[in-house]
Amino acid sequence: MMRVMVVHLHALSARLHFWVMDREGGASACMPRPLSPLSSLHTDHQPDTAVPHAAQMIKPTAELLGLNSEQLEVASPLLGWVEEPGRWTPVALLRIAGDDLPPLEGGRFITLLELLQVPLTERLLMRAAYEALLGD
C-alpha cells in the first residue's frame, strides 16, 4: 500500500511544514498509517509491477485530514521506496494548497528543526521532500 507525506509550503516565505500524527509508537509523518520500525529507504529499487499514481491518495488523505480534495495536490509522485518486512512501499508527497496553514485535527505541523520527533526513515523521506520542493 502506498504511503504519503503531507506538507505545506508557503509561496512567499518558502517556509516548509510537515504534517505529523501522534500515534501509539510516536509521531509519524506517513499516512494513512506509519511505516514499520524496521523500514529503510531505498532510491534505487526497481519494482516488478506498475507503481500506483499518488493522485489516488488525494481523496482518502483529504478525508483523513478534514480537507477538500481540491486543497491537496501531488508534489512528488515518488519520494522513494521503503523496504518493510516482507514488502516494498512507495512513498509520495502531497502538498496542501494555499498560503495559510489549515486548522487540522488529529496531528500537528512541524518544521525542519523538529524532525527528530519522527523515525529515521521518515526523516530521510522529509529530506527528499525538501529537495523535491526547494532543490538541493
C-alpha positions in Angstrom: 0.0 0.0 0.0 1.3 3.4 -0.9 2.1 5.9 1.8 2.1 9.7 1.5 3.6 12.6 3.4 1.7 15.9 3.5 3.4 19.2 3.5 2.5 22.9 3.4 4.9 25.3 1.6 4.3 29.0 1.9 4.5 30.5 -1.5 6.3 33.7 -0.5 8.4 32.8 2.5 9.1 29.2 1.4 8.5 28.1 5.0 8.0 24.3 4.9 5.8 22.4 7.4 5.3 18.7 7.6 2.1 17.2 8.9 2.7 14.5 11.6 0.2 12.4 13.6 0.9 11.3 17.1 0.5 7.5 17.2 1.0 4.8 19.8 4.6 4.3 18.8 5.4 8.0 18.5 5.0 10.7 15.9 4.7 9.7 12.2 4.6 11.8 9.0 3.4 8.8 6.8 -0.2 8.3 6.1 -2.6 6.5 6.2 -0.5 4.5 8.6 3.1 4.7 9.9 6.0 2.8 8.4 7.3 -0.3 10.1 10.0 0.4 12.8 12.3 -1.9 10.7 11.9 0.1 7.5 14.7 1.5 5.4 14.7 4.0 2.5 15.9 3.0 -1.0 16.2 5.2 -4.0 17.4 2.6 -6.4 14.6 0.0 -6.1 13.2 -1.2 -9.4 9.6 -2.6 -8.8 8.4 -5.7 -10.7 4.8 -4.3 -11.0 3.3 -1.0 -12.0 3.6 1.8 -9.4 0.2 3.3 -8.4 0.0 7.0 -9.0 -0.1 9.3 -6.0 -3.2 11.0 -7.2 -5.2 8.1 -5.9 -4.2 9.1 -2.4 -5.6 12.6 -2.6 -9.2 11.8 -1.7 -8.6 9.4 1.2 -5.9 11.7 2.6 -8.1 14.8 2.3 -10.9 12.9 4.1 -8.5 11.8 6.9 -7.4 15.4 7.4 -10.8 17.0 7.0 -9.8 18.9 3.9 -11.5 19.2 0.5 -9.7 17.2 -2.2 -9.1 20.4 -4.1 -6.8 21.6 -1.3 -4.3 18.8 -1.9 -2.0 18.3 -4.9 0.7 15.8 -5.8 4.0 17.5 -5.2 6.2 14.4 -5.9 4.7 11.1 -7.2 7.6 9.2 -5.7 10.0 10.3 -2.9 11.4 6.8 -2.6 10.8 3.2 -1.9 10.7 1.9 1.7 11.6 -1.6 2.4 9.5 -3.0 5.2 9.4 -6.6 6.4 8.0 -8.6 3.5 7.2 -5.8 1.2 8.3 -2.7 -0.7 6.2 0.5 -0.1 6.2 3.6 -2.4 6.0 6.9 -0.6 4.7 10.0 -2.4 4.4 13.7 -1.4 1.2 15.7 -1.2 1.1 19.4 -0.8 -1.6 21.5 0.8 -2.5 24.4 -1.4 -2.8 28.0 0.0 -0.7 30.4 2.0 -2.1 29.7 5.4 -1.7 26.5 7.5 -5.2 25.0 7.7 -6.6 24.1 11.1 -6.5 20.3 11.1 -7.3 17.8 13.8 -5.5 14.6 14.7 -2.0 15.8 14.4 0.2 18.9 14.1 2.6 20.7 11.7 6.3 20.5 12.4 9.2 22.4 10.8 12.6 21.0 9.7 14.0 21.9 13.1 11.7 19.4 14.8 12.5 16.4 12.6 14.0 14.4 15.5 10.4 13.6 16.6 9.9 11.1 13.7 11.8 7.9 12.9 15.0 8.0 10.8 13.4 6.6 7.6 10.8 9.3 7.7 13.5 12.0 8.3 15.3 10.8 5.2 12.0 11.0 3.3 11.5 14.5 4.6 14.9 15.4 3.3 13.9 14.0 -0.1 10.6 16.1 0.1 12.6 19.2 0.9 14.9 18.6 -2.1 11.9 17.9 -4.4 10.2 21.2 -3.3 13.1 23.6 -2.9 16.1 22.0 -4.6 19.4 20.7 -3.2 
